Amino acid sequence: FFFFSRKRLTNIFEQNFPYNAWGKKYLIAATSSATSASSLSTNIYRIAVRDPNTAIFVNGAQLPLASLRNNFYYQIESNSPDVITGDKPFIVAQIMSSSGACPNTSGDGDPAMVYVSPVEQGIKRIGLYRNTQNAIDEQYLTMVIPTGGLASLLIDNTPNAWDYTYPHTEPGYSVVVKRWAPATNSQVIVQSDLAFTAITYGLGSVESYAYNAGTLVRNLNSRPSITNILGSGQPSPYTCTNAPFTISTQISLKPTTITWSLSSVPQLSPNADVVETNPVPVDSVLVNGSWFYQYNLPGTFTVSQSGDYVVPIYITHPDIEGCNSRLEISLELNVRPSPSADFTVNSGCIGDPTTVIGATTSNGVNITTWNWDFGNGETATTSSHTLTYATAGTYNITFDIVTADGCIGDSTIPVAIGDRPTVNVVTDTLSICGGSTVTFEVENPQPGITYTWWDAATGGTIVHTGATFPTTAAANTEYWLQAAAGSCTSVTRVRVLLEVGNTLSVSLVQNEFTICSTGPITFNILNPVTGATYTWYDALTGGSVVNTGTSFTIPNASASVTYYVEGQSGTCLPDTRTPATINFVPSDAIALVEDTIAVCGTGDVTFAIDNPVTGTTYNWYDAATGGNIVHTGSTYTITGVTSQLEFWVEGTNGTCTSLREHAVVMYAVSLAAPVVTVTEEGQDFVTFSWNAVPLAATYSVSTDNGVTWSAPSSGTGGLTHTVSGLTPDQSVTLIVRAELGAACASGISTPVTGAAKSTAVFVPNSFSPNGDGLNDVLQVYGNSVESLRFMVFNQWGEKLSESTNKANVWDGKQGGKLQPSGVYMYVTRIVLRDGTVINKKGSINLIR
């Protein structure tokens, strides 16, 4: 096309849409003038047709065929939003005239042309560039958009950013105008939820520009599609992973060949290319006044991975423009992830109803088919299902679904069905008395099982948890035991009973008798309880039963003895038994705790009766017979003793009088020295012994010449002491001290020396040459060693030392250089006095 401007002839060139992208419906809107977005200019529209017989309609009125120019295009002028339609594909060029050449075109402006997009090529997002080259002053964007898309329309990410909008002649559509002044160089992004068409242009005093703001260039002569087999049977805009579908296309002509290039999508299965020669359509359909022929690709297909893919379809026909009369059609595959086949399940126990409920799919599409496999041979085809498992175990529940759009999903969830544990008790009835505690026990408790004790057969409150239940109560009480393995409980609770009774207190008419000759004794219960049982024992606890009844007669009591009686009322026994005592005091029955007491220097002594008998009077005399009473009582203390004394004591209870017992006070100033001897010498010990010193109360020993003293190893009253932990040939000297009291001089022995003896040879396994005087050198021990040769090696076999001195076979050095802590090896050859040769080797720990 070319036009006259005010100054010169202007040629206008614009790349045309390919014919297969031409549409049959265009919604046009006039450009705005330089002064305002709402000031609409008159534009020239050229409507180009390929077939001169194409019928063109503007706002429903057909343009006369005679008005077709050059057998190619119609031309109209308009500043209104018009609807242009045709019975065959056509293209529309929108032309801005020179300034002043058409109504309302004064001011900036110069001829410019743009091919308008048909409605069928609408787009949802565009990017355009505004420029100011050649003195552009104002810039515009004019859009035709469904009115419902205004809410989501963003210009540079800003809503409501336009300057002017008005209704289009086509119902449900609006025109939107955005103006930028002064003009700038900038990128612009426009997007909406609904598809739109748009042009952008700039006006200037020197030049103007205009171009299509963004469009799809789809082949409108073909309609490739997929149909999900499990869906509604209608073409679907998408499929899902692994869902079966078929492929077809509708073409406006009958091709000579169709090539389905399936190999372009590796995720498609099968994906071998298919070529059909002179294919026969399966159907024909009239779409928007045009006939389309439908061709179906044989087979069923799936895609293994979600995403967007393109399957090229190539058709050939003599009427197709271009090289080899070949046209490429793009089958756009939108593959969505499979819907999730989630479900909920209340896993339970044997005999419990288990319910599964299919959840809503993740893509929000309703489920049309449910398939359940419950892992026990049972299946279902409903959205939910309830079943009962007969045996415990883990079952894999598989859930397969088909959604209304033909997509499939599946999932498998392992469900554990628990076994109900059984439970019993060792004893189901226990008895207590007066607040005591007893313990109920589970019979053969199992690990992993929880045992709970309740206060009711059903419901109620847990009073204890565990395999044992210690409890007490003031009255008879019932409890119920339940076992649980996870959420599975025993079928019923086991009842136990705690029986509670009261203890019985027992008193005697007379608790104690004292006799001095053989005879009968009878004990009687004081106020016996009717129905109670009284049992007499020979011990406070346990023992043997010697009598039952409210009285107990010993026909020939001839010794001191204590019996014990307890009363039982029902199941309750008393906490303690009541004693019944016979004190038999013959004439020779008295005894002293100590009959001889030694005193060293001035001091006090106390004699005491051994086990004095209640009711017996003890008199102390100054003579074995006759004499004078010097004291009365079970004890007798003499103060200020300065010499040896003698006393005699007898006991009387009014009936019996004992023989007198002799008590002697031994007086001394100092003790004799003990005589010590060595009684045994071992490999690592020496044992000493000494004689008993008269009047000596205790003994102590010293191994450091009397600097420190300690008790003998046989105790303070012992007569032996062993010193252990000695090395062979090590000697030790012992002193023994006999002791009585602070006022009495101790007897101290003469020092005696003994030594550990051994015929064996001993090599220590460690020493510490750190200069502390202890184990600073390695020695070889043995009483019978005549000579030796001792060699030391490190871990690499290097000899570090060689010695013939058993008292110092190694000092931890090599050539005077200290060796580090560690483990070393030795080899030695030892000759004993009797000619025996000993070869030894081993390891030594050197510790610093």
ZAZAMI-714483 format. One line per field, with one value per residue (C-alpha): residue number from 1; x, y, z. Coordinates in steps of 0.001 Angstrom, whole numbers. Example, Ala and Ser with C-alpha at 12.3 -4.5 7.8 and 13.67 -1.06 7.14 Angstrom:
n <- c(1|2) .
east <- c(12300|13670) .
north <- c(-4500|-1060) .
up <- c(7800|7140) .
END
This chain:
n <- c(1|2|3|4|5|6|7|8|9|10|11|12|13|14|15|16|17|18|19|20|21|22|23|24|25|26|27|28|29|30|31|32|33|34|35|36|37|38|39|40|41|42|43|44|45|46|47|48|49|50|51|52|53|54|55|56|57|58|59|60|61|62|63|64|65|66|67|68|69|70|71|72|73|74|75|76|77|78|79|80|81|82|83|84|85|86|87|88|89|90|91|92|93|94|95|96|97|98|99|100|101|102|103|104|105|106|107|108|109|110|111|112|113|114|115|116|117|118|119|120|121|122|123|124|125|126|127|128|129|130|131|132|133|134|135|136|137|138|139|140|141|142|143|144|145|146|147|148|149|150|151|152|153|154|155|156|157|158|159|160|161|162|163|164|165|166|167|168|169|170|171|172|173|174|175|176|177|178|179|180|181|182|183|184|185|186|187|188|189|190|191|192|193|194|195|196|197|198|199|200|201|202|203|204|205|206|207|208|209|210|211|212|213|214|215|216|217|218|219|220|221|222|223|224|225|226|227|228|229|230|231|232|233|234|235|236|237|238|239|240|241|242|243|244|245|246|247|248|249|250|251|252|253|254|255|256|257|258|259|260|261|262|263|264|265|266|267|268|269|270|271|272|273|274|275|276|277|278|279|280|281|282|283|284|285|286|287|288|289|290|291|292|293|294|295|296|297|298|299|300|301|302|303|304|305|306|307|308|309|310|311|312|313|314|315|316|317|318|319|320|321|322|323|324|325|326|327|328|329|330|331|332|333|334|335|336|337|338|339|340|341|342|343|344|345|346|347|348|349|350|351|352|353|354|355|356|357|358|359|360|361|362|363|364|365|366|367|368|369|370|371|372|373|374|375|376|377|378|379|380|381|382|383|384|385|386|387|388|389|390|391|392|393|394|395|396|397|398|399|400|401|402|403|404|405|406|407|408|409|410|411|412|413|414|415|416|417|418|419|420|421|422|423|424|425|426|427|428|429|430|431|432|433|434|435|436|437|438|439|440|441|442|443|444|445|446|447|448|449|450|451|452|453|454|455|456|457|458|459|460|461|462|463|464|465|466|467|468|469|470|471|472|473|474|475|476|477|478|479|480|481|482|483|484|485|486|487|488|489|490|491|492|493|494|495|496|497|498|499|500|501|502|503|504|505|506|507|508|509|510|511|512|513|514|515|516|517|518|519|520|521|522|523|524|525|526|527|528|529|530|531|532|533|534|535|536|537|538|539|540|541|542|543|544|545|546|547|548|549|550|551|552|553|554|555|556|557|558|559|560|561|562|563|564|565|566|567|568|569|570|571|572|573|574|575|576|577|578|579|580|581|582|583|584|585|586|587|588|589|590|591|592|593|594|595|596|597|598|599|600|601|602|603|604|605|606|607|608|609|610|611|612|613|614|615|616|617|618|619|620|621|622|623|624|625|626|627|628|629|630|631|632|633|634|635|636|637|638|639|640|641|642|643|644|645|646|647|648|649|650|651|652|653|654|655|656|657|658|659|660|661|662|663|664|665|666|667|668|669|670|671|672|673|674|675|676|677|678|679|680|681|682|683|684|685|686|687|688|689|690|691|692|693|694|695|696|697|698|699|700|701|702|703|704|705|706|707|708|709|710|711|712|713|714|715|716|717|718|719|720|721|722|723|724|725|726|727|728|729|730|731|732|733|734|735|736|737|738|739|740|741|742|743|744|745|746|747|748|749|750|751|752|753|754|755|756|757|758|759|760|761|762|763|764|765|766|767|768|769|770|771|772|773|774|775|776|777|778|779|780|781|782|783|784|785|786|787|788|789|790|791|792|793|794|795|796|797|798|799|800|801|802|803|804|805|806|807|808|809|810|811|812|813|814|815|816|817|818|819|820|821|822|823|824|825|826|827|828|829|830|831|832|833|834|835|836|837|838|839|840|841|842|843|844|845|846|847|848) .
east <- c(0|1051|-534|-37|1076|1066|4652|5329|4156|4476|4908|3629|4830|3774|4342|1039|-303|-14|-3304|-3969|-3901|-6499|-9722|-13425|-14138|-12377|-13254|-11752|-11347|-10170|-6887|-6882|-5698|-2604|-4568|-6577|-7209|-10954|-10574|-11004|-9632|-11131|-9088|-8994|-9546|-8627|-10228|-8204|-9682|-8156|-11362|-13169|-16467|-15878|-18829|-17728|-20065|-19565|-21766|-23957|-24333|-22666|-20320|-21306|-19153|-18851|-16961|-14071|-10943|-8341|-10185|-8373|-9698|-12566|-11925|-13961|-13407|-14572|-13926|-16363|-15813|-16987|-17494|-16192|-17074|-16805|-17847|-14225|-10908|-9738|-7256|-7817|-5284|-5880|-4333|-3701|-3862|-1684|-2406|-5616|-6336|-9236|-11682|-10166|-6581|-5149|-1934|797|476|1752|522|1085|-481|-954|-2575|-5244|-5544|-8769|-10683|-9550|-5912|-6563|-3786|-3600|-142|1973|5199|5702|8283|7548|10155|10671|12662|11931|10277|7472|5509|2579|2270|-885|-2148|-5664|-7158|-10367|-11021|-13940|-15502|-15053|-11277|-11023|-10869|-7643|-6130|-2683|-543|2981|1584|-818|-4644|-6932|-3939|-5749|-6865|-10111|-12522|-15814|-18144|-17549|-20333|-19802|-21792|-19608|-16506|-14886|-12255|-9382|-7012|-3738|-1878|1753|2721|5380|6608|9449|11489|10178|9173|5477|3916|137|-1774|-5305|-7120|-9133|-7690|-7633|-6413|-4416|-2446|182|1218|3145|2367|4905|5410|7790|6841|4375|4540|2011|2224|261|878|859|-970|-1170|-542|-2429|-3435|-7153|-7579|-6958|-8107|-5879|-7138|-6961|-9811|-9324|-10729|-12032|-13498|-16697|-15861|-15344|-11982|-10074|-7714|-5387|-4606|-2797|216|-483|-4115|-5090|-6204|-6720|-5357|-7352|-7392|-9972|-8692|-10452|-9307|-8663|-4878|-2992|-785|-775|2438|1983|5446|5033|8771|9114|7840|9954|7552|4700|3885|3818|5882|6738|5918|2840|2420|-1024|-1411|-4749|-6339|-10107|-11861|-14034|-16444|-17027|-18368|-19478|-17645|-18361|-19624|-16600|-16444|-13734|-12800|-11910|-9027|-8336|-4910|-5409|-4363|-4366|-1632|-227|2401|4654|5626|3677|4539|3739|4646|4123|3431|3992|1436|2403|-210|256|-2229|-1855|-3819|-1428|832|4526|7251|6133|2507|3188|1663|2716|24|980|-843|-243|-207|-829|-60|-958|167|-2103|-4725|-3950|-5967|-5816|-8031|-8466|-8701|-9376|-7077|-8164|-8255|-9603|-13382|-13569|-15197|-12520|-13776|-12020|-13135|-11847|-10709|-11306|-8667|-5866|-6976|-10478|-12160|-14845|-14122|-16343|-14894|-13616|-11796|-10681|-8572|-8320|-5538|-7709|-9518|-12296|-12914|-15356|-16366|-17939|-16450|-16306|-16484|-16559|-15150|-13959|-10612|-10667|-6960|-4272|-1540|-595|-2805|-1965|-5118|-4972|-7202|-7592|-9674|-10872|-11864|-14508|-11832|-10529|-7429|-6405|-4709|-3817|-2276|-1483|-1433|-367|-2884|-2015|-4796|-3902|-4629|-6566|-4430|-5743|-5086|-5442|-4229|-2218|-4836|-8181|-8987|-6578|-7179|-5672|-6093|-6146|-4672|-1927|-906|-1170|-221|-2289|-153|-725|-208|2612|2855|4040|6456|4830|1462|91|-1857|-4331|-6387|-9823|-12419|-15285|-16090|-16676|-15717|-14513|-11117|-7658|-6282|-2957|-849|1571|1826|1676|-810|36|-3058|-4794|-8328|-10492|-13331|-13872|-13040|-13358|-10956|-10891|-7784|-7497|-4640|-3828|-1515|-1393|-5024|-6272|-7629|-8681|-12264|-13356|-11803|-10822|-12373|-10256|-11444|-9627|-11116|-10450|-10599|-9564|-6708|-7309|-5361|-4494|-3854|-3058|-4302|-625|2191|5123|5747|8923|9606|12586|11429|9676|5887|2771|2193|-1047|-1442|-4990|-6370|-7871|-11415|-11273|-13376|-16087|-15349|-11700|-8900|-5909|-2670|416|3910|7460|8814|7911|7646|7280|8081|5979|2471|2562|-1093|-4442|-7193|-7885|-5509|-2142|-798|2832|2578|6281|7934|11608|13421|13106|11128|8914|5873|3876|158|-1821|-5535|-7189|-10612|-11532|-8479|-6700|-3672|-2147|1002|2844|2373|1889|4710|4053|7231|8406|11466|13009|15522|17175|19830|22718|21113|22693|25478|27537|28332|31989|33153|36694|37478|41033|41913|45168|45796|42922|39613|35984|34496|30902|29662|26292|23906|23607|19898|18443|14942|12128|10952|14281|16340|20127|22255|26053|28045|31610|31851|31104|28710|27159|28865|27420|25290|27340|24918|21525|20659|21324|24505|27204|29734|32866|34628|38229|39638|43263|43663|42410|38799|36308|32477|29684|26152|22950|19406|16110|12473|10908|10677|13991|17500|20453|23982|26375|28477|32115|33175|36887|38565|42168|44432|47708|50126|51832|51558|54200|55768|54506|57034|56845|57959|57838|55495|55356|57205|55555|56426|54735|53863|55224|53055|53980|52450|52826|51753|48695|49671|47841|45279|45861|42616|43878|46966|48371|51276|53847|56081|57856|59597|56705|56027|52493|50342|47417|45216|46615|45206|43522|41767|42561|42205|44023|47477|48682|49451|50224|52089|51216|52083|55817|58205|60481|63307|61690|61997|59663|60158|57229|56694|53643|52114|49882|47339|44921|44166|45659|46607|48323|51754|51661|53925|56011|57768|61261|61351|61270|62179|60909|61352|59254|60824|60580|62534|60712|62043|59830|60112|57695|55656|56015|58179|58213|61686|60481|62863|60319|62336|59683|60239|62776|64643|63493|64653|64569|63491|64540|66493|68237|69450|73187|73620|71622|71823|68918|68262|65605|64256|61896|58954|61183|63515|66323|68274|68227|69953|71791|72524|73825|72795|69475|68991|68984|68382|67163|66867|64598|67446|69475|72998|71949|68946|65510|63133|59468|56563|55376|55616|59066|60168|62753|64690|66657|68715|68862|71111|69995|72313|71461|72517|69017|68788|65614|64931|62187|60767|57895|56719|57461|55311|57543|55451|56659) .
north <- c(0|3625|6933|10637|12660|16434|16583|13436|10053|7485|3768|1640|-1952|-4398|-8154|-9905|-12822|-16205|-17109|-19949|-17393|-15091|-14896|-14504|-11951|-8684|-6153|-2777|443|3844|5433|8501|11933|13643|15807|13258|9550|10171|12081|9400|9865|8542|5590|3892|125|-2135|-5564|-7994|-11260|-14214|-15301|-12386|-14089|-13765|-12016|-9238|-7752|-4539|-4417|-7035|-5203|-6849|-4747|-4809|-7220|-4461|-2330|-4799|-2966|-4532|-7784|-7830|-5522|-3427|3|1765|4761|4766|6213|3867|417|-1870|-5610|-6986|-10578|-12754|-16151|-16951|-15967|-12368|-9825|-6215|-3382|-341|2896|6234|9127|12192|15058|16719|14232|12572|13903|14661|14025|17504|18002|15380|12464|10837|7796|4398|977|-2083|-5497|-6090|-9459|-11419|-12370|-15957|-14880|-13093|-13196|-12835|-11289|-9030|-7080|-3959|-1206|2522|4673|8363|8150|10833|13285|11065|13159|10963|7173|5027|1535|731|-2616|-4537|-6830|-8774|-6496|-9259|-9044|-5431|-6605|-8542|-6150|-4922|-2399|-2569|-4550|-1714|-2137|568|2205|3234|6768|6050|3141|2779|-52|-1845|-2504|-6255|-7079|-8005|-6204|-2872|-594|494|3376|4088|7377|8319|11996|13175|10082|8024|4970|2108|-1556|-2184|-5453|-5915|-8934|-10089|-13320|-13023|-12864|-9470|-7800|-4562|-2085|410|3617|6870|10325|12999|16152|14341|10657|8247|4495|1733|-2014|-4945|-4935|-8736|-11652|-15391|-16696|-19943|-21989|-21445|-23921|-26861|-27840|-30526|-31894|-34729|-36574|-38212|-41736|-41860|-38357|-36950|-38011|-34389|-32837|-31788|-28807|-30952|-34439|-35840|-38057|-41683|-40946|-42567|-40235|-40198|-37699|-36148|-33059|-31177|-29767|-27459|-29553|-33204|-33692|-36084|-37103|-36629|-37173|-37449|-36644|-38390|-38925|-35215|-35957|-38693|-38752|-39808|-43516|-44884|-42260|-43757|-41400|-42308|-41382|-41703|-41420|-40260|-40586|-40916|-38518|-40137|-37208|-33644|-30739|-27183|-24667|-20912|-21483|-23566|-27300|-29186|-32822|-34898|-37365|-39632|-41101|-44793|-45950|-44811|-42608|-41593|-39096|-40103|-36635|-33427|-30359|-28576|-30381|-29831|-32649|-31469|-32681|-32207|-32204|-31886|-30680|-28916|-25901|-25305|-22318|-22685|-25151|-28639|-27645|-28694|-27231|-27797|-28022|-27914|-30144|-28469|-31027|-29578|-32471|-31893|-33980|-36894|-36041|-37204|-40193|-39371|-41060|-41296|-44519|-45212|-48163|-50252|-53685|-57118|-56960|-53151|-51490|-49919|-47032|-45540|-42231|-40988|-37368|-34574|-34602|-32057|-30574|-29891|-32103|-34451|-38169|-40289|-43753|-45277|-48602|-49983|-53048|-53627|-56225|-58998|-59982|-57442|-54628|-51729|-49104|-46454|-43220|-44646|-48121|-49866|-53336|-55578|-57373|-60887|-61221|-58857|-57638|-54857|-54523|-52424|-50512|-49450|-46611|-45966|-43064|-41582|-37901|-36249|-34875|-38403|-38206|-41145|-41334|-44010|-44411|-47212|-46827|-49611|-50001|-51843|-53901|-54742|-57871|-57562|-58734|-61126|-60571|-62395|-61926|-64182|-63853|-62114|-61723|-60417|-59599|-56929|-55892|-52445|-50307|-52648|-52842|-55765|-56059|-57458|-58920|-59535|-63168|-63541|-59845|-59240|-56561|-53790|-54255|-51470|-52612|-50182|-50667|-48975|-48242|-49441|-52335|-49843|-46195|-44984|-43625|-45161|-45662|-47263|-48285|-51221|-54996|-54778|-52772|-52104|-50830|-50411|-49469|-48951|-51161|-53930|-52513|-53812|-52932|-53903|-54676|-53846|-54590|-52466|-53045|-49619|-48647|-52222|-53145|-56452|-57423|-57173|-55988|-58518|-57955|-58183|-57816|-56329|-57637|-55488|-56727|-55434|-56670|-58209|-56999|-59651|-59101|-61688|-61894|-62258|-61814|-63097|-65787|-66312|-69779|-71407|-75010|-77206|-76878|-76039|-72517|-71358|-68254|-66933|-64489|-61369|-60798|-63237|-62330|-64807|-66484|-65419|-67953|-67730|-69401|-69800|-69905|-70512|-67448|-63800|-64355|-67621|-70487|-73497|-73637|-74958|-74490|-73057|-71668|-68956|-70550|-72273|-74573|-75705|-78691|-78934|-75531|-76062|-73345|-69692|-69395|-66916|-67927|-65670|-65566|-63979|-63672|-63940|-62584|-63467|-63066|-60457|-61138|-58691|-56813|-58293|-61267|-60823|-62370|-64820|-65212|-67772|-66779|-69926|-68846|-71859|-71375|-71305|-69262|-65803|-64503|-61323|-59503|-59429|-61231|-59794|-56149|-54783|-51289|-49473|-46660|-44980|-45536|-46647|-50055|-51239|-54801|-55679|-58629|-60406|-60379|-59229|-60578|-58202|-58623|-60088|-58244|-58392|-57972|-57505|-58916|-58608|-62377|-65607|-66594|-64480|-61127|-57661|-56252|-53477|-52673|-53630|-53467|-55103|-52985|-52046|-49230|-48930|-45542|-44624|-48129|-48229|-51905|-55350|-56015|-58944|-59023|-61611|-61080|-63112|-62692|-63285|-62927|-63659|-67332|-68215|-67191|-67905|-68898|-66001|-65076|-63944|-60475|-59467|-56081|-56615|-53675|-52927|-49960|-51113|-53970|-56478|-56221|-58751|-61151|-61013|-63704|-64139|-67036|-67027|-65405|-65542|-64188|-60821|-60939|-61536|-62668|-61846|-63213|-62488|-63789|-62573|-59982|-60236|-57432|-56094|-54827|-54016|-54229|-51912|-52307|-50060|-50649|-47259|-47696|-46307|-43136|-44259|-47052|-48988|-51938|-55416|-57138|-59628|-56798|-54784|-57890|-60189|-61727|-61740|-59175|-59694|-57131|-57702|-56082|-56711|-57381|-60421|-59967|-56830|-56777|-55237|-54538|-54722|-53384|-54497|-52481|-53980|-51442|-51116|-47447|-44002|-44374|-47660|-47883|-49874|-52842|-52351|-55256|-55456|-54780|-57971|-58081|-60444|-60508|-61703|-64855|-66357|-68696|-67388|-64741|-61676|-58973|-56029|-54998|-51235|-48600|-44790|-43170|-39688|-38950|-39287|-42029|-44671|-47295|-45076|-48091|-51478|-54358|-58158|-59833|-63291|-64652|-67371|-65320|-65990|-63901|-62460|-60712|-58283|-56509|-53883|-53172|-50556|-51346|-51298|-53917|-51495|-52509|-49672|-51162|-54220|-54897|-57638|-55800|-57200|-54153|-51854|-53638|-50391|-46740|-45695|-44207|-45003|-43682|-41214|-39965|-40255|-42541|-41580|-43195|-46310|-50081|-51735|-55344|-57213|-60449|-61889|-64965|-65739|-68319|-69473|-70629|-74264|-73867|-73640|-71334|-69271|-67475|-64848|-62165|-59742|-56135|-53164|-50022|-46975|-44318|-40756) .
up <- c(0|-444|567|24|2995|3176|1969|22|-1143|1644|994|3867|4188|6912|7118|6501|8533|6798|5159|7557|10415|8806|10702|10039|12759|13644|16341|15347|17324|16006|17024|19290|18191|19537|21962|24054|24523|24205|20937|18272|14744|11538|10249|6862|6891|3975|4153|1974|688|-1072|-2780|-4550|-3752|-12|1649|4072|6668|8717|11794|10090|6727|3704|1595|-2081|-4079|-6705|-4204|-4162|-5320|-7559|-7053|-3668|-930|326|1859|4557|6818|10465|13922|15680|17251|14465|13958|10640|9712|6593|5327|4463|6043|5411|6812|7984|7658|9885|8468|10151|7595|7359|9697|8545|5759|7624|10206|13617|12515|13030|14967|15176|12790|9644|7695|9357|8875|11097|10441|13058|14819|14375|17503|16969|17515|20831|23428|27247|27702|25477|25688|23558|23237|23066|21257|20507|17291|14660|17059|18441|20970|22070|22423|22610|23290|22016|23124|22489|25450|26934|29537|32134|31609|32856|36492|35855|33272|34342|32448|33777|36724|37604|37574|36171|34529|31344|30395|28533|28045|26216|25125|21850|19362|19978|23155|26125|24801|25745|24210|26453|25569|27341|26529|27332|26885|26610|24847|26358|25471|27590|27685|28507|29767|29427|30711|31559|32419|29150|25635|23879|20642|20605|18502|19667|17880|18253|16821|15953|13922|11582|11590|13144|13796|14414|14899|16237|19999|20190|18728|18302|14804|15034|12021|11881|9049|11393|14857|16410|19718|22209|23894|27265|26890|30444|30281|28786|25236|24145|23181|26268|26639|28708|29878|32920|33350|32469|31512|28159|25355|21595|19061|16197|14037|12005|8698|6274|3312|2515|2680|459|3413|7187|9149|12919|14320|17667|18175|18914|22426|24129|27087|24761|24488|21882|20102|16741|13839|11765|8040|6421|2633|1189|4635|4804|7222|9846|9914|8740|10773|9993|12188|11863|8331|7233|6691|8574|8006|11051|11072|14041|14742|15540|18978|22583|24024|27407|28613|31508|32757|33266|31221|27957|24742|21036|18581|14979|12429|8790|6019|2253|-359|-3723|-2425|495|-131|471|-274|-1230|-528|3049|6212|9824|12463|16135|18598|21945|24758|28183|30543|34154|37129|37938|40529|44011|45091|48770|51276|55004|56962|60619|61143|64067|65540|64762|64785|64590|61561|59345|57199|54183|52645|49290|49430|46896|44174|44199|40847|42173|39541|40776|40959|38711|39345|42589|42782|46145|46914|50648|50599|52014|48816|49355|46827|46458|43878|46121|47429|50940|52361|55711|56281|59099|59065|60499|61272|62480|60177|57782|54712|51657|50709|47051|45809|42059|40760|37492|37476|35316|32979|32268|34463|36660|40014|42508|45911|48312|52088|54454|57264|60459|61996|65551|67531|70749|73666|76293|79973|83271|86833|89112|91880|91376|95096|97735|101396|103632|107236|108736|105935|104768|101092|98677|94998|92167|89361|85666|84771|82234|81233|77662|76425|74416|76166|78368|81417|83003|86159|86248|88890|86670|84331|81488|81280|84644|85635|85411|88920|87974|84976|84984|85177|88983|91038|94694|96498|99834|100850|103887|102590|100058|96598|93025|90206|86514|84470|80764|78325|75276|72321|70724|70168|70492|73901|75407|74659|78292|81519|84201|87658|90838|94435|97405|100677|103755|107406|110874|113105|116522|119602|122229|125993|128693|132259|133278|130772|132882|135511|137583|139033|140722|140494|137922|137871|135818|134396|132654|130516|129842|127231|128781|127447|124518|121434|120501|117185|117197|116905|119284|118292|120483|118891|120073|118153|117648|113897|112076|114438|115324|116742|120321|121285|120163|122374|124903|127494|127322|130097|130345|132727|133690|133224|134001|131998|131096|127873|126008|123981|121669|121045|118192|117605|114213|113305|109743|107451|109526|111657|114158|113267|116294|118618|122403|124514|127393|129459|132038|134080|135596|138257|139846|142523|140034|137279|137912|135592|135180|131961|133146|136248|136158|135375|135218|136425|135753|138188|140016|138244|138363|137462|136938|137228|135576|135763|132399|131366|134688|135385|136173|139782|140938|143592|143206|146421|146401|149355|150658|151341|149529|152299|154979|154995|154557|151703|150110|147244|145783|142094|138754|138396|140901|140341|142504|142258|142987|142812|144084|144899|143999|145232|145435|145630|145476|144080|144480|143119|144906|143798|147118|146243|144733|145738|143472|144315|144706|141663|142198|140869|140893|140316|139024|139797|138012|137314|134061|131527|130499|127003|124460|122896|119069|116637|112865|112192|108358|105440|101998|98564|99270|103011|106542|109496|113124|116350|120067|123462|125371|128001|131369|131874|128328|126778|123268|121049|118357|115938|114257|111199|111376|114750|116818|114842|113958|115440|113991|114869|114090|110986|113380|115308|118443|120608|118192|118628|114986|112303|108578|106451|102737|99424|99804|96966|97085|99634|101032|104846|107398|111150|113589|117146|119212|122048|124798|126141|129037|129593|129666|133332|132775|131150|127921|127310|124105|122442|121055|117253|115175|111455|108779|104992|102061|100648|97219|94974|91957|89594|89144|86465|86955|83883|84496|86207|86424|86084|87015|89886|92705|94395|93722|91004|89226|87843|86617|88869|88686|91937|93119|96123|94141|91162|90613|87433|84530|81183|80545|77169|76306|72765|71310|69008|65920|67371|68227|71359|73882|76933|78259|81950|84306|87503|88740|91012|87931|84652|82945|83958|81023|78946|75850|75969|78659|76629|78205|76316|75907|77727|75962|75701|75325|74976|77081|76735|79692|80526|84258|85979|89443|92214|91568|87912|86512|83461|82908|79607|79798|77518|77844|77699|79961|80362|80823|82589|83114) .
END
